[in-house]
Amino acid sequence: MEALTVEEKFIVEKLNENGGSLNYKELQDLCADEFEGVRLILKKLKEKNLVNYEGIIPGFSALIKLIKN
């Protein structure tokens, strides 16, 4: 598996802390003080098969789910 960036690790940790899923708005609020570009990072995590959500880029009301391997 590819190494995760600091931002990717942060998102994975926040999802783990919240039972493996958060809606996009909540996740964005948690990340707001740390970094920007949450959608792009989520897209990369989806390409790495670490998270799942509907569509190519998560919408404002999307549910982001951590994929358990």
WOHUPE-V967140 format. One line per field, one symbol per residue. phi: phi as a letter, one per 40 degrees, with the letter a starting at -180 (. if undefined). A space follows every 10 residues. Layout:
phi->???
//
This chain:
phi->.ccccdcccd cccccdcbgg aacddccccc cdccabgddc ccccccccgb bbacgcbccc bcccbcccb
//
